[in-house]
Each structure stands twice: as C-alpha cells, then as structure tokens.
Amino acid sequence: MAYYDPLTNLPNRYWLNKQLKKLLLNRESPELLAILFLDLDRFKSINDTHGHHHGDVLLRRVAERLRKCIPSSDFISRHGGDEFILVLHSLKTVEEIEEMTEQIVKEMSLPFYIDGDKVLTSTSVGISLFSKECQQHIIPKDADELIDRLIKQADIAMYVAKRNGRNTYEMSSSSSNERIIKIISMENELKYALERDELQLVYQPLIDLKTSDVIGAEALIRWNSAKFGTVYPNEFLPILEEVGLIVPVGKWVLEEACKQMKAWTELNSLASKIGVNVSPIQLKSSRFVAEMEQILKRTGLEPRFLELEITESVIQNSQESKKVLNRLRSLGVKVAMDDFGTCYSSLSYLKHLPINTLKIDKSFIDDLDEVGKVLVETIIQMGKKLNFDLTAEGIENEEQLQFVTEQGCHIGQGYLFDKPLSPEEMSRLLK
C-alpha cells in the first residue's frame, strides 16, 4: 500500500523516487536516462461524458498498454490523476528514446473499448534527459533535488506539448522551460487580477473619415500586473480562455465599457459607438444574451450605442451563431466582424448572419502595395454594396488614410489618430 497505486497497481511516486535515487547514485548507472511525463488528453471530458467508472477503467487500461510499450528493465509509475511517469534507462541514444515515445503516443491514440463503449483519448508527453557525463559526484541530498528538477522539466515539456496541439511529445529545453514557467505563473496571477483591480480598459478612438469627428471608441483590455507590469491581450487572453476565466472577465469588460459609454453619450452628442471584443466562449454561454440585457439595464446605455466585435471563428457553427446574433439584434445591439478577410469562410456567411460592420484587418492596411490596394478596394466596394459599415483598423500614416478615404471607407482607427487612451484622456478628447 505504501509503494503501489491501488487503482492501476502501478508503483507510486514514493517508489519512483526511491528507484530513481538508486539509479542516480549507482556508479554503474546507464549512460543515458530519460524521464517521460505523460498526461492523458481530454480525460476530464471522458469522466463527464461516460462517468467516473469509465474513467477508472480507462486508467487501468492505459497502465496495461504502457507496460507493453516499454522494455521490462525500464519502469513506470502513476504520478497522480491521469498523469504517468516512465523512466527509460535501457536505451542508448536520444533517437531511440524519441522513437519509443512516438510509439507510445501512437498506441495511446488507439481506441479503448469499455463496457461496449468506444473511448478515444491521446497523450501529451514531456521528456527530460540525464546523461552520465553530468553525474560527477552526486550525494544523496543532490539526488533528491535532481529528481525533482528532472520531473519538473519533463512536466513543463509536457505542458508545451499540450499547448502545441496535444497528442505529441516535446523535449525539455531551457528556453521553453522559461516560457512555460512564465505562463504558469501568469495563470496563477490572473486568477486574482480582477479582485486586485489590476485589469483596466483603454479606448482607441473611432474617426468618421468624412468629417474627421471622433464618433466613439473600441474598448481594449490591459492587465497592469504587480508582478509582470503591463501585459497586452495577445499574451493573457489565451490564458484566460484556458483557465476558464474569459467569461467573468468578459462580463466585467462589457459592464465597464457600457458604463463608460453611457457617460460619453451625455458628454458628446457625436459619440455613437463603443466597440467591445467578445470571445467565442462567451457567445457559446446560454446566459450571454440575458446577461447582456441585464448589463444594458444596469448601466442605462441604449443598445444602439454598443457594437460587439466577433471574429470569424465564432461563426463556424453558423446555425447556433445565427440564433445568438439574432437575439442580440432584437435587443438593438450591433455586431461587427473583426479582422475581416483573414479567414476563408468570410463571404459564405455574410448574407446569413446579422452583421452591421466589417472591420478590415490591420494586415491589409499595413501592406498597401499594388495587390494589397486591390484587396482593400475589393473589400470596401463589396461591403458598401451589401450595406455594411466599414472600419479600417491600424491606420498609421497619411498614405493609408488617403487611400481608404478615397475608396469610401466610413470609419478609421489607428495610431495616426491616437493611441489607446485612458478613460480620462478619451473624455478630454470628446470634450
């Protein structure tokens, strides 16, 4: 009971540490030792879908399959949950270790049959290596620290494999270790960012290209972390989605932006639009439209002033998306297609979904060579014929401004006009 996991009958962490310590302190130890950290992909969804009985049986079957994959002289342990550690010391080269890992990944992706159900999973694997050249004069205390470090490195490499799409493996490296350690640390800090008041909205002005008037703004989130300083959305939004915080943070963003826009409508009669980015995960929530309605009531903002910006990934499930967007339209809320033109699916959905605005992606505005001009002109002309409002993102110089204005684009935003501003700076600009 002290040394073995009762569910899988595999050795546990305590046994693993003892065996690894023996190997590292043995002067006759092998030239190369590899630690493989395995984690099953989507194991939680298997538990949720099939029940915990299936999950327990799956873990036993995985243990049996892993035993068959490795030489009898190597060993395997259950680290906890759906995590396993394999220690390979019978192989002579890194190439052999990689070949065996590839075989393990392949075997784990084959179906499991449990009580007549076909259960599919896969595994993500991280590998850390230790060679005899590094051994020198290890003492028992050093061995304990070394074991912890090797397992941690393999764990981090597994995390990289997860982020690279799962069902694969990664070798440990110092650069990836540093990057993933930072991501893990960010995850922990983000969990408390809202209650610590570290999240902030800034606002990039929207300019009417005919009159040069400021007619509104796009709300952009920033994270002013006590630990990491100012962190931009492309760094932390994917983490928010992964750790399940995008919905509460997205709700906070909507409330803050609506509250701010209500104040601006009273300050400036020209202020007619606040753009707010919405995650696909938010839109999938069955409560999203009801919560949107409650936010509008609480803040007193008329729905016509709010424009939700969605990306083309939202509309992959067009029927469900259409229902949600139609309900938003019935509230009076507008919808903009953000980053338009960067995904192959754009045109096929334009006539089916209640879209008000097309936002031309910055990448097109950046690259106004001969071909680039044709693409932007085509998007603008098509949008005008379909009665969409058109916004050009990322305008940074007079040449870009002149071109999109001549083509009849309605709204512009970018650093040529202004950087994203604090609420106070934006209020002064509107005045």
Contacts in CASP RR format, 6 or more apart in sequence:
PFRMAT RR
TARGET T0000
AUTHOR 0000-0000-0000
METHOD contacts of the structure
MODEL  1
MAYYDPLTNLPNRYWLNKQLKKLLLNRESPELLAILFLDLDRFKSINDTH
GHHHGDVLLRRVAERLRKCIPSSDFISRHGGDEFILVLHSLKTVEEIEEM
TEQIVKEMSLPFYIDGDKVLTSTSVGISLFSKECQQHIIPKDADELIDRL
IKQADIAMYVAKRNGRNTYEMSSSSSNERIIKIISMENELKYALERDELQ
LVYQPLIDLKTSDVIGAEALIRWNSAKFGTVYPNEFLPILEEVGLIVPVG
KWVLEEACKQMKAWTELNSLASKIGVNVSPIQLKSSRFVAEMEQILKRTG
LEPRFLELEITESVIQNSQESKKVLNRLRSLGVKVAMDDFGTCYSSLSYL
KHLPINTLKIDKSFIDDLDEVGKVLVETIIQMGKKLNFDLTAEGIENEEQ
LQFVTEQGCHIGQGYLFDKPLSPEEMSRLLK
2 14 0 8 1.000
3 11 0 8 1.000
3 12 0 8 1.000
3 14 0 8 1.000
3 15 0 8 1.000
4 10 0 8 1.000
4 11 0 8 1.000
4 12 0 8 1.000
4 15 0 8 1.000
5 11 0 8 1.000
5 12 0 8 1.000
5 77 0 8 1.000
5 78 0 8 1.000
5 80 0 8 1.000
7 56 0 8 1.000
7 59 0 8 1.000
7 60 0 8 1.000
7 78 0 8 1.000
8 59 0 8 1.000
8 60 0 8 1.000
8 62 0 8 1.000
8 63 0 8 1.000
8 78 0 8 1.000
9 63 0 8 1.000
10 63 0 8 1.000
10 76 0 8 1.000
10 77 0 8 1.000
10 78 0 8 1.000
10 84 0 8 1.000
11 19 0 8 1.000
11 75 0 8 1.000
11 76 0 8 1.000
11 77 0 8 1.000
11 78 0 8 1.000
12 77 0 8 1.000
12 78 0 8 1.000
13 77 0 8 1.000
13 79 0 8 1.000
13 80 0 8 1.000
15 77 0 8 1.000
16 75 0 8 1.000
16 77 0 8 1.000
16 79 0 8 1.000
16 85 0 8 1.000
16 87 0 8 1.000
17 144 0 8 1.000
17 147 0 8 1.000
19 75 0 8 1.000
19 87 0 8 1.000
20 35 0 8 1.000
20 87 0 8 1.000
20 143 0 8 1.000
20 147 0 8 1.000
20 150 0 8 1.000
21 140 0 8 1.000
21 143 0 8 1.000
21 144 0 8 1.000
21 147 0 8 1.000
23 29 0 8 1.000
23 30 0 8 1.000
23 33 0 8 1.000
23 87 0 8 1.000
23 89 0 8 1.000
24 33 0 8 1.000
24 130 0 8 1.000
24 135 0 8 1.000
24 138 0 8 1.000
24 143 0 8 1.000
24 146 0 8 1.000
24 147 0 8 1.000
25 138 0 8 1.000
25 140 0 8 1.000
25 143 0 8 1.000
29 89 0 8 1.000
29 132 0 8 1.000
29 135 0 8 1.000
30 89 0 8 1.000
30 90 0 8 1.000
30 132 0 8 1.000
31 92 0 8 1.000
31 131 0 8 1.000
31 132 0 8 1.000
32 89 0 8 1.000
32 91 0 8 1.000
32 92 0 8 1.000
32 93 0 8 1.000
32 94 0 8 1.000
32 97 0 8 1.000
32 129 0 8 1.000
32 130 0 8 1.000
32 131 0 8 1.000
32 132 0 8 1.000
33 87 0 8 1.000
33 88 0 8 1.000
33 89 0 8 1.000
33 129 0 8 1.000
33 130 0 8 1.000
33 131 0 8 1.000
34 87 0 8 1.000
34 88 0 8 1.000
34 89 0 8 1.000
34 91 0 8 1.000
34 97 0 8 1.000
34 127 0 8 1.000
34 128 0 8 1.000
34 129 0 8 1.000
34 130 0 8 1.000
35 85 0 8 1.000
35 86 0 8 1.000
35 87 0 8 1.000
35 88 0 8 1.000
35 127 0 8 1.000
35 128 0 8 1.000
35 129 0 8 1.000
35 130 0 8 1.000
35 150 0 8 1.000
35 151 0 8 1.000
35 153 0 8 1.000
35 154 0 8 1.000
36 85 0 8 1.000
36 86 0 8 1.000
36 87 0 8 1.000
36 88 0 8 1.000
36 101 0 8 1.000
36 104 0 8 1.000
36 125 0 8 1.000
36 126 0 8 1.000
36 127 0 8 1.000
36 154 0 8 1.000
36 169 0 8 1.000
37 79 0 8 1.000
37 83 0 8 1.000
37 84 0 8 1.000
37 85 0 8 1.000
37 125 0 8 1.000
37 126 0 8 1.000
37 127 0 8 1.000
37 128 0 8 1.000
37 151 0 8 1.000
37 154 0 8 1.000
37 155 0 8 1.000
37 157 0 8 1.000
37 158 0 8 1.000
38 66 0 8 1.000
38 83 0 8 1.000
38 84 0 8 1.000
38 85 0 8 1.000
38 86 0 8 1.000
38 104 0 8 1.000
38 108 0 8 1.000
38 123 0 8 1.000
38 124 0 8 1.000
38 125 0 8 1.000
38 126 0 8 1.000
38 158 0 8 1.000
39 82 0 8 1.000
39 83 0 8 1.000
39 123 0 8 1.000
39 124 0 8 1.000
39 125 0 8 1.000
39 158 0 8 1.000
39 162 0 8 1.000
40 58 0 8 1.000
40 62 0 8 1.000
40 82 0 8 1.000
40 83 0 8 1.000
40 108 0 8 1.000
40 121 0 8 1.000
40 122 0 8 1.000
40 123 0 8 1.000
41 121 0 8 1.000
41 122 0 8 1.000
41 123 0 8 1.000
41 124 0 8 1.000
41 162 0 8 1.000
41 166 0 8 1.000
41 167 0 8 1.000
42 121 0 8 1.000
42 122 0 8 1.000
42 166 0 8 1.000
43 55 0 8 1.000
43 58 0 8 1.000
43 81 0 8 1.000
43 82 0 8 1.000
43 121 0 8 1.000
46 54 0 8 1.000
46 55 0 8 1.000
46 58 0 8 1.000
46 119 0 8 1.000
46 121 0 8 1.000
47 54 0 8 1.000
47 55 0 8 1.000
50 114 0 8 1.000
50 117 0 8 1.000
50 119 0 8 1.000
54 114 0 8 1.000
54 115 0 8 1.000
54 117 0 8 1.000
54 119 0 8 1.000
55 114 0 8 1.000
57 114 0 8 1.000
57 115 0 8 1.000
58 112 0 8 1.000
58 114 0 8 1.000
58 119 0 8 1.000
58 121 0 8 1.000
59 78 0 8 1.000
59 81 0 8 1.000
59 82 0 8 1.000
61 112 0 8 1.000
61 114 0 8 1.000
62 84 0 8 1.000
62 108 0 8 1.000
62 112 0 8 1.000
62 121 0 8 1.000
63 76 0 8 1.000
63 78 0 8 1.000
63 84 0 8 1.000
65 107 0 8 1.000
65 108 0 8 1.000
66 76 0 8 1.000
66 84 0 8 1.000
66 86 0 8 1.000
66 104 0 8 1.000
67 76 0 8 1.000
69 100 0 8 1.000
69 103 0 8 1.000
69 104 0 8 1.000
69 107 0 8 1.000
70 76 0 8 1.000
70 86 0 8 1.000
70 88 0 8 1.000
70 100 0 8 1.000
70 104 0 8 1.000
71 88 0 8 1.000
71 90 0 8 1.000
71 91 0 8 1.000
73 89 0 8 1.000
73 90 0 8 1.000
74 86 0 8 1.000
74 87 0 8 1.000
74 88 0 8 1.000
74 89 0 8 1.000
74 90 0 8 1.000
75 86 0 8 1.000
75 87 0 8 1.000
76 84 0 8 1.000
76 85 0 8 1.000
76 86 0 8 1.000
76 87 0 8 1.000
77 84 0 8 1.000
77 85 0 8 1.000
77 87 0 8 1.000
78 84 0 8 1.000
79 85 0 8 1.000
85 151 0 8 1.000
85 154 0 8 1.000
86 104 0 8 1.000
88 97 0 8 1.000
88 100 0 8 1.000
91 97 0 8 1.000
91 100 0 8 1.000
94 129 0 8 1.000
97 127 0 8 1.000
97 129 0 8 1.000
98 169 0 8 1.000
98 171 0 8 1.000
101 125 0 8 1.000
101 127 0 8 1.000
101 169 0 8 1.000
102 169 0 8 1.000
104 123 0 8 1.000
104 125 0 8 1.000
105 122 0 8 1.000
105 123 0 8 1.000
105 125 0 8 1.000
105 167 0 8 1.000
105 168 0 8 1.000
105 169 0 8 1.000
108 121 0 8 1.000
108 122 0 8 1.000
108 123 0 8 1.000
109 120 0 8 1.000
109 121 0 8 1.000
109 122 0 8 1.000
109 123 0 8 1.000
109 167 0 8 1.000
111 118 0 8 1.000
111 119 0 8 1.000
111 120 0 8 1.000
112 118 0 8 1.000
112 119 0 8 1.000
112 120 0 8 1.000
112 121 0 8 1.000
113 119 0 8 1.000
122 166 0 8 1.000
122 167 0 8 1.000
123 167 0 8 1.000
124 158 0 8 1.000
124 161 0 8 1.000
124 162 0 8 1.000
124 165 0 8 1.000
124 166 0 8 1.000
124 167 0 8 1.000
124 168 0 8 1.000
124 169 0 8 1.000
125 158 0 8 1.000
125 161 0 8 1.000
125 168 0 8 1.000
125 169 0 8 1.000
125 170 0 8 1.000
126 154 0 8 1.000
126 155 0 8 1.000
126 156 0 8 1.000
126 157 0 8 1.000
126 158 0 8 1.000
126 160 0 8 1.000
126 161 0 8 1.000
126 169 0 8 1.000
126 170 0 8 1.000
126 171 0 8 1.000
126 172 0 8 1.000
127 154 0 8 1.000
127 157 0 8 1.000
127 169 0 8 1.000
127 170 0 8 1.000
127 171 0 8 1.000
127 172 0 8 1.000
128 150 0 8 1.000
128 151 0 8 1.000
128 153 0 8 1.000
128 154 0 8 1.000
128 157 0 8 1.000
128 172 0 8 1.000
129 171 0 8 1.000
129 172 0 8 1.000
130 146 0 8 1.000
130 150 0 8 1.000
138 146 0 8 1.000
153 172 0 8 1.000
153 177 0 8 1.000
154 172 0 8 1.000
156 172 0 8 1.000
156 176 0 8 1.000
156 177 0 8 1.000
156 180 0 8 1.000
156 181 0 8 1.000
157 169 0 8 1.000
157 170 0 8 1.000
157 171 0 8 1.000
157 172 0 8 1.000
157 173 0 8 1.000
157 176 0 8 1.000
157 177 0 8 1.000
158 170 0 8 1.000
159 180 0 8 1.000
159 183 0 8 1.000
159 184 0 8 1.000
160 170 0 8 1.000
160 176 0 8 1.000
160 180 0 8 1.000
161 168 0 8 1.000
161 169 0 8 1.000
161 170 0 8 1.000
163 180 0 8 1.000
163 183 0 8 1.000
164 170 0 8 1.000
170 176 0 8 1.000
183 239 0 8 1.000
185 227 0 8 1.000
186 225 0 8 1.000
186 228 0 8 1.000
186 231 0 8 1.000
186 235 0 8 1.000
186 236 0 8 1.000
186 239 0 8 1.000
187 239 0 8 1.000
187 242 0 8 1.000
187 243 0 8 1.000
189 225 0 8 1.000
189 226 0 8 1.000
189 227 0 8 1.000
189 228 0 8 1.000
190 223 0 8 1.000
190 236 0 8 1.000
190 239 0 8 1.000
190 240 0 8 1.000
190 243 0 8 1.000
190 245 0 8 1.000
191 243 0 8 1.000
191 245 0 8 1.000
193 199 0 8 1.000
193 223 0 8 1.000
193 225 0 8 1.000
193 249 0 8 1.000
194 248 0 8 1.000
194 249 0 8 1.000
194 252 0 8 1.000
196 226 0 8 1.000
198 223 0 8 1.000
198 224 0 8 1.000
198 225 0 8 1.000
198 226 0 8 1.000
199 221 0 8 1.000
199 222 0 8 1.000
199 223 0 8 1.000
199 224 0 8 1.000
199 249 0 8 1.000
199 252 0 8 1.000
200 221 0 8 1.000
200 222 0 8 1.000
200 223 0 8 1.000
200 224 0 8 1.000
200 422 0 8 1.000
201 219 0 8 1.000
201 220 0 8 1.000
201 221 0 8 1.000
201 222 0 8 1.000
201 253 0 8 1.000
201 256 0 8 1.000
201 257 0 8 1.000
201 260 0 8 1.000
201 423 0 8 1.000
202 219 0 8 1.000
202 220 0 8 1.000
202 221 0 8 1.000
202 222 0 8 1.000
202 420 0 8 1.000
202 421 0 8 1.000
202 422 0 8 1.000
203 217 0 8 1.000
203 218 0 8 1.000
203 219 0 8 1.000
203 220 0 8 1.000
203 260 0 8 1.000
203 420 0 8 1.000
203 421 0 8 1.000
203 422 0 8 1.000
203 423 0 8 1.000
203 426 0 8 1.000
204 217 0 8 1.000
204 218 0 8 1.000
204 220 0 8 1.000
204 413 0 8 1.000
204 414 0 8 1.000
204 418 0 8 1.000
204 419 0 8 1.000
204 420 0 8 1.000
204 421 0 8 1.000
205 214 0 8 1.000
205 216 0 8 1.000
205 217 0 8 1.000
205 413 0 8 1.000
205 417 0 8 1.000
205 418 0 8 1.000
205 421 0 8 1.000
205 426 0 8 1.000
205 429 0 8 1.000
206 214 0 8 1.000
206 215 0 8 1.000
206 216 0 8 1.000
206 217 0 8 1.000
206 218 0 8 1.000
206 273 0 8 1.000
206 275 0 8 1.000
206 391 0 8 1.000
206 411 0 8 1.000
206 412 0 8 1.000
206 413 0 8 1.000
207 213 0 8 1.000
207 214 0 8 1.000
207 215 0 8 1.000
207 411 0 8 1.000
207 412 0 8 1.000
207 413 0 8 1.000
207 417 0 8 1.000
208 214 0 8 1.000
208 215 0 8 1.000
208 410 0 8 1.000
208 411 0 8 1.000
209 392 0 8 1.000
209 401 0 8 1.000
209 404 0 8 1.000
209 405 0 8 1.000
209 408 0 8 1.000
209 409 0 8 1.000
209 410 0 8 1.000
209 411 0 8 1.000
209 412 0 8 1.000
210 405 0 8 1.000
210 410 0 8 1.000
213 270 0 8 1.000
214 268 0 8 1.000
214 270 0 8 1.000
214 271 0 8 1.000
214 429 0 8 1.000
214 430 0 8 1.000
215 270 0 8 1.000
215 271 0 8 1.000
215 272 0 8 1.000
215 273 0 8 1.000
215 411 0 8 1.000
216 264 0 8 1.000
216 270 0 8 1.000
216 271 0 8 1.000
216 272 0 8 1.000
216 273 0 8 1.000
216 274 0 8 1.000
216 430 0 8 1.000
217 273 0 8 1.000
217 274 0 8 1.000
217 275 0 8 1.000
217 421 0 8 1.000
217 426 0 8 1.000
218 274 0 8 1.000
218 275 0 8 1.000
218 276 0 8 1.000
218 277 0 8 1.000
218 309 0 8 1.000
218 413 0 8 1.000
219 253 0 8 1.000
219 256 0 8 1.000
219 257 0 8 1.000
219 260 0 8 1.000
219 274 0 8 1.000
219 275 0 8 1.000
219 276 0 8 1.000
219 277 0 8 1.000
220 233 0 8 1.000
220 277 0 8 1.000
220 420 0 8 1.000
221 233 0 8 1.000
221 237 0 8 1.000
221 249 0 8 1.000
221 253 0 8 1.000
222 230 0 8 1.000
222 231 0 8 1.000
222 232 0 8 1.000
222 233 0 8 1.000
223 230 0 8 1.000
223 231 0 8 1.000
223 236 0 8 1.000
224 230 0 8 1.000
224 231 0 8 1.000
225 231 0 8 1.000
237 246 0 8 1.000
237 279 0 8 1.000
240 246 0 8 1.000
240 249 0 8 1.000
241 279 0 8 1.000
241 281 0 8 1.000
244 281 0 8 1.000
246 279 0 8 1.000
246 281 0 8 1.000
246 282 0 8 1.000
247 279 0 8 1.000
247 281 0 8 1.000
247 282 0 8 1.000
247 285 0 8 1.000
250 278 0 8 1.000
250 279 0 8 1.000
250 282 0 8 1.000
251 282 0 8 1.000
251 291 0 8 1.000
251 295 0 8 1.000
253 276 0 8 1.000
253 277 0 8 1.000
254 276 0 8 1.000
254 278 0 8 1.000
254 292 0 8 1.000
254 295 0 8 1.000
255 295 0 8 1.000
255 298 0 8 1.000
255 299 0 8 1.000
257 274 0 8 1.000
257 275 0 8 1.000
257 276 0 8 1.000
257 306 0 8 1.000
258 274 0 8 1.000
258 295 0 8 1.000
258 296 0 8 1.000
258 299 0 8 1.000
258 300 0 8 1.000
258 301 0 8 1.000
258 306 0 8 1.000
259 299 0 8 1.000
259 301 0 8 1.000
260 274 0 8 1.000
260 423 0 8 1.000
261 271 0 8 1.000
261 274 0 8 1.000
261 301 0 8 1.000
261 305 0 8 1.000
261 306 0 8 1.000
262 299 0 8 1.000
262 300 0 8 1.000
262 301 0 8 1.000
262 305 0 8 1.000
263 427 0 8 1.000
264 271 0 8 1.000
264 274 0 8 1.000
264 426 0 8 1.000
264 427 0 8 1.000
264 430 0 8 1.000
265 271 0 8 1.000
265 301 0 8 1.000
265 302 0 8 1.000
265 305 0 8 1.000
267 427 0 8 1.000
267 430 0 8 1.000
267 431 0 8 1.000
268 430 0 8 1.000
268 431 0 8 1.000
270 430 0 8 1.000
271 305 0 8 1.000
271 430 0 8 1.000
272 305 0 8 1.000
273 305 0 8 1.000
273 307 0 8 1.000
273 334 0 8 1.000
274 305 0 8 1.000
274 306 0 8 1.000
274 307 0 8 1.000
275 306 0 8 1.000
275 307 0 8 1.000
275 308 0 8 1.000
275 309 0 8 1.000
275 336 0 8 1.000
276 306 0 8 1.000
276 307 0 8 1.000
276 308 0 8 1.000
276 309 0 8 1.000
277 308 0 8 1.000
277 309 0 8 1.000
277 338 0 8 1.000
278 308 0 8 1.000
278 309 0 8 1.000
278 310 0 8 1.000
278 314 0 8 1.000
280 310 0 8 1.000
280 311 0 8 1.000
280 313 0 8 1.000
280 314 0 8 1.000
282 288 0 8 1.000
283 310 0 8 1.000
283 314 0 8 1.000
283 321 0 8 1.000
283 324 0 8 1.000
284 320 0 8 1.000
285 291 0 8 1.000
288 324 0 8 1.000
289 324 0 8 1.000
289 327 0 8 1.000
289 328 0 8 1.000
289 331 0 8 1.000
292 328 0 8 1.000
292 331 0 8 1.000
292 333 0 8 1.000
293 331 0 8 1.000
296 302 0 8 1.000
296 303 0 8 1.000
296 306 0 8 1.000
296 331 0 8 1.000
296 333 0 8 1.000
303 331 0 8 1.000
303 332 0 8 1.000
303 333 0 8 1.000
304 332 0 8 1.000
304 334 0 8 1.000
306 333 0 8 1.000
306 334 0 8 1.000
307 333 0 8 1.000
307 334 0 8 1.000
307 335 0 8 1.000
307 336 0 8 1.000
307 356 0 8 1.000
307 357 0 8 1.000
308 328 0 8 1.000
308 333 0 8 1.000
308 334 0 8 1.000
308 335 0 8 1.000
308 336 0 8 1.000
309 335 0 8 1.000
309 336 0 8 1.000
309 337 0 8 1.000
309 338 0 8 1.000
309 359 0 8 1.000
310 325 0 8 1.000
310 335 0 8 1.000
310 336 0 8 1.000
310 337 0 8 1.000
310 338 0 8 1.000
311 337 0 8 1.000
311 338 0 8 1.000
311 339 0 8 1.000
311 343 0 8 1.000
312 337 0 8 1.000
312 339 0 8 1.000
312 340 0 8 1.000
312 341 0 8 1.000
312 342 0 8 1.000
312 343 0 8 1.000
312 345 0 8 1.000
312 346 0 8 1.000
312 349 0 8 1.000
313 343 0 8 1.000
314 321 0 8 1.000
315 321 0 8 1.000
315 345 0 8 1.000
315 349 0 8 1.000
315 353 0 8 1.000
316 345 0 8 1.000
318 349 0 8 1.000
318 352 0 8 1.000
318 353 0 8 1.000
321 353 0 8 1.000
322 352 0 8 1.000
322 353 0 8 1.000
322 354 0 8 1.000
325 335 0 8 1.000
325 353 0 8 1.000
325 354 0 8 1.000
325 355 0 8 1.000
326 354 0 8 1.000
328 335 0 8 1.000
328 354 0 8 1.000
329 335 0 8 1.000
329 354 0 8 1.000
334 356 0 8 1.000
334 357 0 8 1.000
335 353 0 8 1.000
335 354 0 8 1.000
335 355 0 8 1.000
335 356 0 8 1.000
335 357 0 8 1.000
336 355 0 8 1.000
336 356 0 8 1.000
336 357 0 8 1.000
336 358 0 8 1.000
336 359 0 8 1.000
336 389 0 8 1.000
336 391 0 8 1.000
337 346 0 8 1.000
337 350 0 8 1.000
337 355 0 8 1.000
337 357 0 8 1.000
337 358 0 8 1.000
337 359 0 8 1.000
338 359 0 8 1.000
339 359 0 8 1.000
339 361 0 8 1.000
340 346 0 8 1.000
340 358 0 8 1.000
340 359 0 8 1.000
340 360 0 8 1.000
340 361 0 8 1.000
340 379 0 8 1.000
341 360 0 8 1.000
341 361 0 8 1.000
341 364 0 8 1.000
341 379 0 8 1.000
342 361 0 8 1.000
342 363 0 8 1.000
350 386 0 8 1.000
350 388 0 8 1.000
351 386 0 8 1.000
355 388 0 8 1.000
356 388 0 8 1.000
356 389 0 8 1.000
357 388 0 8 1.000
357 389 0 8 1.000
357 390 0 8 1.000
357 391 0 8 1.000
358 379 0 8 1.000
358 383 0 8 1.000
358 388 0 8 1.000
358 389 0 8 1.000
358 390 0 8 1.000
358 391 0 8 1.000
359 391 0 8 1.000
359 392 0 8 1.000
359 393 0 8 1.000
360 376 0 8 1.000
360 379 0 8 1.000
360 380 0 8 1.000
360 390 0 8 1.000
360 391 0 8 1.000
360 392 0 8 1.000
360 393 0 8 1.000
360 404 0 8 1.000
360 409 0 8 1.000
361 393 0 8 1.000
362 393 0 8 1.000
362 394 0 8 1.000
364 372 0 8 1.000
364 375 0 8 1.000
364 376 0 8 1.000
364 379 0 8 1.000
365 376 0 8 1.000
365 392 0 8 1.000
365 393 0 8 1.000
365 394 0 8 1.000
365 395 0 8 1.000
365 396 0 8 1.000
365 400 0 8 1.000
365 404 0 8 1.000
366 394 0 8 1.000
366 396 0 8 1.000
368 376 0 8 1.000
368 399 0 8 1.000
368 400 0 8 1.000
368 403 0 8 1.000
373 403 0 8 1.000
376 392 0 8 1.000
376 403 0 8 1.000
376 404 0 8 1.000
376 407 0 8 1.000
377 407 0 8 1.000
379 390 0 8 1.000
380 390 0 8 1.000
380 404 0 8 1.000
380 407 0 8 1.000
380 408 0 8 1.000
380 409 0 8 1.000
381 407 0 8 1.000
383 390 0 8 1.000
384 390 0 8 1.000
384 408 0 8 1.000
389 410 0 8 1.000
389 411 0 8 1.000
390 408 0 8 1.000
390 409 0 8 1.000
390 410 0 8 1.000
390 411 0 8 1.000
391 409 0 8 1.000
391 410 0 8 1.000
391 411 0 8 1.000
391 412 0 8 1.000
391 413 0 8 1.000
392 400 0 8 1.000
392 404 0 8 1.000
392 409 0 8 1.000
392 411 0 8 1.000
392 412 0 8 1.000
392 413 0 8 1.000
393 412 0 8 1.000
393 413 0 8 1.000
393 414 0 8 1.000
394 400 0 8 1.000
394 413 0 8 1.000
394 414 0 8 1.000
394 415 0 8 1.000
395 401 0 8 1.000
395 404 0 8 1.000
395 412 0 8 1.000
395 413 0 8 1.000
395 414 0 8 1.000
395 415 0 8 1.000
395 416 0 8 1.000
395 417 0 8 1.000
396 414 0 8 1.000
396 415 0 8 1.000
396 416 0 8 1.000
397 416 0 8 1.000
398 416 0 8 1.000
400 416 0 8 1.000
401 412 0 8 1.000
401 416 0 8 1.000
404 412 0 8 1.000
418 429 0 8 1.000
421 429 0 8 1.000
END
